[in-house]
């Protein structure tokens, strides 16, 4: 994919979704951080089902810390790996209070030093909360970038590094959301919905899925 095609790709995504946003439900930077930690190997839908009542009862680091690990686990037990996630979130709350006054830090190093926070989670927080031009390469973005030819790589980090080089600057801030949402809802893993994809003619994927309604009277 050349520069002109990349420009066209993001222009089309912007036209389709002018104001993309996370599908996670949150009210504060801290709540977003917790939701993203919980979203690892889980769907946003399942996370929202857990966090809406959780944040209503315990919206701050102090309140979640007061729940304790078992109390937190009771809210998130339907999410995969909930026990380890509860342990990490409690430890993160403790560290936020001890080292950052209960606030979410704006530096990557400080974010990645929090229990349960890796590069992808830090990228999401830096992008949404602090407006940095980061791209958190999850399974959806990794698949879409390789499948379309937008940015190829064997690891999420490799794809991220290519994307940071090739995404046109005017689209960089929202690129994460556009790619994630398109990968989640259109460029799906098992059966991409190529027949309704606005990027189909730009995409290098050779085995495009035909319209299931084609030829149906």
C-alpha positions as CSV (number, residue, x, y, z in Angstrom):
1,X,0.0,0.0,0.0
2,X,1.5,3.3,-1.0
3,X,1.1,6.8,0.6
4,X,-1.8,7.8,-1.6
5,X,-3.7,4.7,-0.7
6,X,-3.1,5.1,3.0
7,X,-4.3,8.7,2.7
8,X,-7.5,7.5,1.0
9,X,-7.9,4.7,3.5
10,X,-8.0,7.0,6.5
11,X,-10.1,9.6,4.6
12,X,-12.8,6.9,4.1
13,X,-12.7,5.8,7.7
14,X,-13.0,9.4,8.8
15,X,-16.0,10.0,6.5
16,X,-17.7,6.8,7.8
17,X,-17.0,7.7,11.5
18,X,-16.1,11.4,11.9
19,X,-15.8,11.2,15.7
20,X,-14.6,7.8,16.7
21,X,-14.5,6.9,20.4
22,X,-13.8,4.0,22.7
23,X,-16.7,1.6,23.3
24,X,-15.7,1.2,26.9
25,X,-17.9,3.1,29.4
26,X,-16.1,5.3,31.8
27,X,-16.3,8.7,33.4
28,X,-12.7,9.5,34.5
29,X,-9.1,8.6,33.5
30,X,-8.9,6.2,36.4
31,X,-12.0,4.4,35.3
32,X,-10.7,4.1,31.7
33,X,-7.5,2.7,33.1
34,X,-9.4,0.0,35.0
35,X,-11.6,-0.8,32.1
36,X,-8.7,-1.2,29.7
37,X,-6.9,-3.5,32.2
38,X,-10.0,-5.6,32.4
39,X,-10.4,-5.7,28.6
40,X,-7.4,-7.9,28.0
41,X,-8.7,-11.1,26.5
42,X,-12.2,-9.9,27.0
43,X,-14.8,-8.0,25.0
44,X,-15.8,-4.4,25.7
45,X,-19.3,-5.6,26.2
46,X,-18.4,-7.9,29.0
47,X,-16.2,-5.3,30.6
48,X,-19.0,-2.7,30.5
49,X,-21.4,-5.1,32.1
50,X,-19.0,-5.4,35.0
51,X,-17.8,-1.9,35.3
52,X,-21.1,0.0,35.2
53,X,-22.1,-1.4,38.6
54,X,-18.5,-1.4,39.8
55,X,-18.0,2.3,39.1
56,X,-21.3,3.1,40.6
57,X,-20.3,1.5,43.9
58,X,-16.5,2.3,43.7
59,X,-15.6,5.1,41.3
60,X,-12.1,6.0,42.7
61,X,-8.9,4.3,43.6
62,X,-9.7,4.7,47.3
63,X,-13.1,3.1,46.9
64,X,-11.8,0.2,44.9
65,X,-9.0,-0.4,47.4
66,X,-11.6,-0.4,50.1
67,X,-13.4,-3.2,48.4
68,X,-10.4,-5.4,48.7
69,X,-9.4,-8.1,46.2
70,X,-12.4,-10.4,47.0
71,X,-14.9,-7.5,46.9
72,X,-13.6,-6.4,43.5
73,X,-13.5,-9.9,42.2
74,X,-17.2,-10.2,42.9
75,X,-17.9,-7.5,40.4
76,X,-15.7,-8.8,37.6
77,X,-16.0,-12.5,38.0
78,X,-17.6,-12.9,34.6
79,X,-14.5,-11.5,32.9
80,X,-11.6,-13.8,31.9
81,X,-8.7,-14.0,34.3
82,X,-10.7,-12.0,36.8
83,X,-8.7,-13.1,39.8
84,X,-5.3,-11.9,38.5
85,X,-7.0,-8.8,37.2
86,X,-8.5,-8.1,40.6
87,X,-5.1,-8.5,42.2
88,X,-3.4,-6.2,39.7
89,X,-6.1,-3.5,39.9
90,X,-5.9,-3.5,43.7
91,X,-2.1,-3.2,43.5
92,X,-2.5,-0.4,40.9
93,X,-4.9,1.5,43.1
94,X,-2.4,1.3,46.0
95,X,0.4,2.5,43.8
96,X,-1.6,5.3,42.3
97,X,-2.4,6.6,45.8
98,X,1.1,6.1,47.1
99,X,3.1,7.6,44.1
100,X,0.7,9.7,42.1
101,X,-1.8,11.2,44.5
102,X,-4.5,9.0,43.2
103,X,-4.2,10.4,39.7
104,X,-3.4,8.5,36.4
105,X,0.2,9.5,35.4
106,X,0.8,11.0,32.0
107,X,4.1,9.4,31.4
108,X,4.5,6.0,29.6
109,X,7.2,4.8,32.1
110,X,4.9,5.5,35.1
111,X,1.9,3.9,33.4
112,X,3.8,0.7,32.5
113,X,5.2,0.5,36.0
114,X,1.6,-0.1,37.3
115,X,0.6,-3.7,37.9
116,X,-1.4,-5.1,34.9
117,X,-0.4,-2.2,32.6
118,X,1.6,-3.1,29.5
119,X,2.4,-1.2,26.4
120,X,-1.1,-1.6,24.8
121,X,-2.9,-0.4,27.9
122,X,-0.5,2.6,28.3
123,X,-1.0,3.5,24.6
124,X,-4.8,3.6,25.0
125,X,-4.6,5.8,28.1
126,X,-2.0,8.1,26.5
127,X,-4.1,8.5,23.4
128,X,-7.6,9.0,25.0
129,X,-6.7,10.8,28.2
130,X,-3.6,12.8,27.2
131,X,-4.1,13.2,23.5
132,X,-0.9,11.6,22.4
133,X,-0.6,10.1,18.9
134,X,-0.2,6.5,20.0
135,X,-1.7,3.4,18.5
136,X,-2.5,0.4,20.7
137,X,-2.2,-2.6,18.5
138,X,-4.7,-5.2,19.7
139,X,-5.8,-8.3,17.9
140,X,-8.2,-6.4,15.7
141,X,-5.6,-3.8,14.6
142,X,-2.9,-6.4,14.1
143,X,-5.2,-8.4,11.9
144,X,-6.5,-5.5,9.8
145,X,-3.1,-3.9,9.3
146,X,-1.6,-7.1,8.0
147,X,-4.6,-8.2,6.0
148,X,-5.0,-4.9,4.2
149,X,-1.3,-4.3,3.7
150,X,-1.5,-1.0,5.6
151,X,1.3,-2.1,7.9
152,X,2.7,-5.6,8.0
153,X,4.6,-7.2,10.9
154,X,5.0,-10.4,12.9
155,X,4.3,-8.9,16.3
156,X,2.0,-6.1,17.6
157,X,5.0,-4.0,18.4
158,X,6.4,-4.4,14.9
159,X,3.0,-3.4,13.4
160,X,2.8,-0.4,15.8
161,X,6.2,0.9,14.8
162,X,5.2,0.7,11.1
163,X,1.9,2.4,11.7
164,X,3.6,5.3,13.5
165,X,5.7,5.8,10.4
166,X,3.0,5.4,7.7
167,X,-0.3,6.9,9.1
168,X,-0.7,10.4,7.6
169,X,-0.2,13.0,10.4
170,X,-3.7,14.5,10.1
171,X,-5.2,11.1,11.0
172,X,-2.8,10.0,13.6
173,X,-4.7,11.0,16.8
174,X,-7.8,9.0,15.8
175,X,-6.1,6.2,13.8
176,X,-6.3,3.8,16.8
177,X,-10.1,4.1,17.1
178,X,-10.8,3.9,13.4
179,X,-8.7,0.8,12.9
180,X,-9.9,-0.9,16.0
181,X,-13.6,-0.3,15.3
182,X,-13.2,-1.4,11.6
183,X,-11.4,-4.5,12.6
184,X,-13.9,-5.3,15.3
185,X,-17.1,-4.7,13.3
186,X,-16.2,-5.2,9.6
187,X,-12.7,-6.8,9.1
188,X,-13.5,-9.7,11.4
189,X,-11.2,-12.6,12.0
190,X,-13.2,-15.6,10.8
191,X,-15.5,-14.0,8.2
192,X,-14.6,-10.5,7.2
193,X,-17.6,-8.6,5.8
194,X,-15.7,-7.5,2.7
195,X,-18.9,-6.9,0.8
196,X,-19.7,-3.9,3.0
197,X,-16.2,-2.7,3.6
198,X,-15.4,0.9,2.5
199,X,-11.7,-0.2,2.1
200,X,-12.3,-3.3,-0.1
201,X,-10.7,-1.9,-3.3
202,X,-7.7,-0.7,-1.3
203,X,-7.2,-3.9,0.5
204,X,-4.5,-6.5,-0.4
205,X,-6.4,-9.5,1.2
206,X,-6.8,-12.0,-1.6
207,X,-9.7,-14.1,-0.2
208,X,-12.3,-11.4,0.1
209,X,-15.7,-12.7,1.5
210,X,-18.5,-12.5,-1.1
211,X,-21.8,-10.8,-0.3
212,X,-24.0,-13.6,1.1
213,X,-27.0,-11.9,-0.5
214,X,-25.5,-11.8,-4.0
215,X,-27.8,-13.6,-6.4
216,X,-30.5,-14.0,-3.8
217,X,-33.8,-12.8,-5.3
